[in-house]
Amino acid sequence: MGRYSDAAANAADLTNKQLAKQIASFSRFTPDQLDALLPKQTDKQAFLDLMAEVEKETDIDTKLAFLRDNLQTAGKAALLALKYFV
């Protein structure tokens, strides 16, 4: 392992927790539920991006275009979050 691997792991964990708190503040998810649903930082960020797009005052076609253009990230986050409801 590299010389900074512990520091990098701690920083990633802190960022992950901060993202979970941010998402929990405007959703029905608790930070613990978010960690279970979206374990990776990139998944949490993709979910935040998706939620921001959903909240925009745009029509459904614009939202679908965003989802289509960001299918790899936003689509995965949406599917992971849907596991909560199924």
Backbone as a ProteinNet text record, in pm:
[ID]
protein_1_A
[PRIMARY]
MGRYSDAAANAADLTNKQLAKQIASFSRFTPDQLDALLPKQTDKQAFLDLMAEVEKETDIDTKLAFLRDNLQTAGKAALLALKYFV
[TERTIARY]
82.9	0	87.6	33.7	106.6	113.3	195.3	220.9	98.9	10	-106.6	-237.3	-228.3	-350	-446.5	-395.5	-484.2	-553.2	-479.1	-537.2	-641.5	-614.8	-710	-836.3	-821.2	-937.4	-1021.4	-956.7	-1029	-1101.4	-1037.6	-1100	-1220.1	-1207.5	-1318.9	-1435.6	-1406.4	-1511.6	-1583.2	-1507.6	-1566.7	-1654.5	-1607	-1685.5	-1812.1	-1802.3	-1918	-2023.7	-1979.5	-2072.1	-2135	-2058.3	-2111.7	-2216.5	-2190.3	-2288	-2415.3	-2401.5	-2518.4	-2602.9	-2539.6	-2614.1	-2684.1	-2616.9	-2676.2	-2799.2	-2789.6	-2902.7	-3015.4	-2982.8	-3084.2	-3158.1	-3092.2	-3155.5	-3272.2	-3276.6	-3388.1	-3461.4	-3439	-3510.2	-3562.9	-3631.5	-3686.3	-3588	-3470.9	-3370.2	-3292.6	-3257.7	-3166.1	-3024.5	-2924.6	-2786.9	-2752.2	-2802.3	-2774.1	-2839.8	-2963.4	-3030.2	-2954.9	-2908.6	-2833.4	-2703.9	-2637.2	-2512.9	-2540.1	-2655.6	-2690.9	-2729.4	-2802.9	-2848.9	-2740.8	-2665.7	-2564.5	-2430.1	-2365.3	-2243.6	-2123.6	-2120.3	-2004.1	-2029.6	-1923.9	-1932	-1982.9	-1938.3	-1980.8	-2130	-2184.1	-2327.9	-2406.1	-2355.9	-2422.3	-2420.6	-2307.2	-2297.9	-2390.7	-2397.8	-2488.4	-2632.8	-2666	-2801.4	-2831.5	-2734.6	-2752.9	-2776.6	-2700.2	-2716.5	-2854	-2896.8	-3028.5	-3139.1	-3128.5	-3229.7	-3234.7	-3120	-3117	-3190.4	-3171.1	-3239.3	-3389.4	-3429.4	-3571.7	-3639.7	-3569	-3627.2	-3633.4	-3563.3	-3565.3	-3704.9	-3735.7	-3865.3	-3861.2	-3843.6	-3839.2	-3942.3	-3969	-4068.3	-4008.2	-4095.2	-4052.8	-3956.7	-3972.9	-3883.3	-3739.8	-3724.3	-3590.6	-3529.7	-3611.3	-3562.7	-3523.2	-3602.7	-3570.1	-3443	-3424	-3301.6	-3179.3	-3191.8	-3082	-3052.4	-3158.3	-3139.7	-3075.3	-3121.1	-3063.6	-2915.7	-2883.6	-2745.6	-2653.1	-2711.8	-2633.1	-2671.4	-2707.3	-2759.5	-2662.1	-2535	-2436.5	-2434	-2446.6	-2435.8	-2572.8	-2655.4	-2785.6	-2878.2	-2873.2	-2957.3	-2922.7	-2795.1	-2751.5	-2796.6	-2781.2	-2823.1	-2973.8	-3050.3	-3195.6	-3233.8	-3169.9	-3200.7	-3162.3	-3049.4	-3008.7	-3108.2	-3152.6	-3247.4	-3384.7	-3423.9	-3553.1	-3559.2	-3444.9	-3442.6	-3508.9	-3505.2	-3565.7	-3716.4	-3776.5	-3920.7	-3974.9	-3889.2	-3934.6	-3919.6
-117.9	0	124.6	227.5	352.4	425.9	522	600.6	679	713.4	794.3	714.6	583.9	503	517.5	525.7	543.9	680.1	782.2	915.8	921.4	857.3	854.7	779.1	668.9	591.3	670.8	740.5	823.6	938.3	999.6	1109.2	1059.7	943.9	886	853.6	799.6	768	893.9	998.9	1125.2	1185.2	1183.8	1234.7	1154	1023.9	935.8	970.8	993.7	1030	1166.9	1260.3	1393.4	1387.3	1309.6	1294.4	1228	1127.5	1059.1	1156.1	1240.4	1339.3	1439.8	1481.4	1577.6	1518.1	1394.9	1329.5	1308.7	1265.6	1241	1368.4	1482.3	1608.5	1646	1597.2	1631.6	1508.2	1395.3	1275.1	1203.5	1096.5	1017.5	913.7	910	813	863.5	771.6	805.6	781.3	840.3	813.5	664.4	588.7	444.5	373.2	411.8	351.5	384.5	507.8	548.4	470	448.6	371.1	228.7	174.3	38.8	36.2	138.7	143.4	188.6	288.9	350.1	344.6	229.5	214.6	294.9	326.7	396.2	546	621.9	767.7	810.1	742.6	779.6	755.2	651.3	625.7	736.2	780.1	888.5	1017.7	1047.7	1169.7	1160.2	1044.1	1025.4	1042.9	995.2	1011.6	1158.9	1231.6	1376.2	1447.5	1413.3	1474	1442.1	1316.6	1275.5	1350.3	1361.6	1434	1580.9	1640.9	1780.8	1797.6	1702.2	1709.1	1689.9	1598	1572.6	1696.1	1767.5	1884.8	2007.9	2006.3	2121.8	2142.2	2265	2300.2	2280.8	2157.5	2125.9	2018.1	1999.6	1898.7	1758.3	1660.5	1521.6	1480.5	1538.3	1503.2	1547.1	1661.3	1708.8	1617.6	1575.2	1484.5	1349.4	1301.6	1175.4	1187.4	1303.1	1324.9	1321.8	1381.8	1377.5	1232.5	1156.6	1017.3	937.9	961.9	891.7	927.8	1056	1100.9	1057.8	1028.6	991.6	852.6	765.3	634.7	554.1	559.5	481.7	520.6	648.5	692.3	713	796.9	828	707.2	629.1	510.3	408.8	390.9	297.3	345.9	476	532	517	538.9	525.2	380.8	286.1	145.5	104.5	152.8	120.8	179	301.6	365.1	297.5	249.9	181.1	52	-6.5	-125.9	-99.2	26	64.1	46.2	70.2	67.2	-69.5	-157.6	-289.2	-392.1
0	0	0	-58	-67.7	64.4	64.8	184.2	230	137.6	169.8	166.1	162.4	145.4	262.9	385.8	501.6	496.2	461.8	451.7	341.1	229.8	119	158.3	226.8	270.8	370.3	461.7	558.1	488.9	391.7	317.6	237.6	176.4	100.5	192.3	309.1	405.6	452.9	480.4	524.1	414.6	291.5	179.3	162.3	174.3	162.7	267.9	390.4	498.7	474.5	425	396.4	285.6	181.7	73.8	125	210	265.8	347.7	427.3	506.1	415.7	309.9	217	148.7	103.5	38.8	139.2	259.1	361.5	398.6	386.9	425.5	335.5	212.2	124.6	71.3	130.9	88.8	212.6	190	300.3	350.5	291.3	330.6	451.7	540	648.2	596.6	659.7	616.1	614.8	712.4	715	597	563	447.9	319.3	310.2	190.8	177.4	287.7	281.5	236	277.1	234.9	87	41.8	-97.2	-193.9	-153	-239.4	-168.6	-168.5	-89.1	-138.8	-266.7	-321.4	-330.5	-312.6	-322.4	-459.9	-562.6	-698.2	-716.8	-652.4	-659.6	-589.4	-474.7	-402.4	-484.2	-545.8	-626.8	-747.7	-809.2	-922.6	-878.2	-758.8	-706.4	-681.1	-625.3	-604.8	-737.5	-838.7	-971.1	-1028.5	-1011.2	-1060	-986.1	-855	-776.7	-816.1	-841.2	-883.9	-1016.4	-1107.3	-1236.6	-1219.9	-1133.6	-1109.6	-1051	-964.8	-899.1	-989.1	-1100.7	-1190.6	-1247.5	-1274.5	-1332.6	-1483.5	-1525.9	-1668	-1698.5	-1824.6	-1862.1	-1855.5	-1864.2	-1851.7	-1963.1	-2081.6	-2192.3	-2162	-2098.5	-2060.9	-1955.6	-1860.8	-1757.1	-1817	-1910.3	-1976.7	-2060.3	-2123.6	-2200.8	-2109.2	-1990.5	-1893.2	-1855.4	-1827	-1789	-1901.9	-2025.2	-2140.1	-2156.1	-2143.7	-2163.2	-2049.2	-1933.9	-1816	-1765.4	-1857.5	-1821.2	-1735.8	-1766.7	-1691.5	-1544.4	-1514.2	-1375.3	-1311.1	-1371.2	-1312.3	-1314.2	-1420.9	-1429.4	-1322.4	-1299.6	-1196.4	-1058.9	-1032.6	-904.1	-885.6	-992.8	-984.7	-953.2	-1018.7	-992.5	-850.5	-803.7	-667.2	-565.8	-589.6	-498.8	-505.6	-621.2	-636.2	-554.6	-525.7	-442.9	-307.7	-263.7	-135.9	-140.9	-254.9	-268	-306.4	-352	-399	-288.9
[MASK]
++++++++++++++++++++++++++++++++++++++++++++++++++++++++++++++++++++++++++++++++++++++

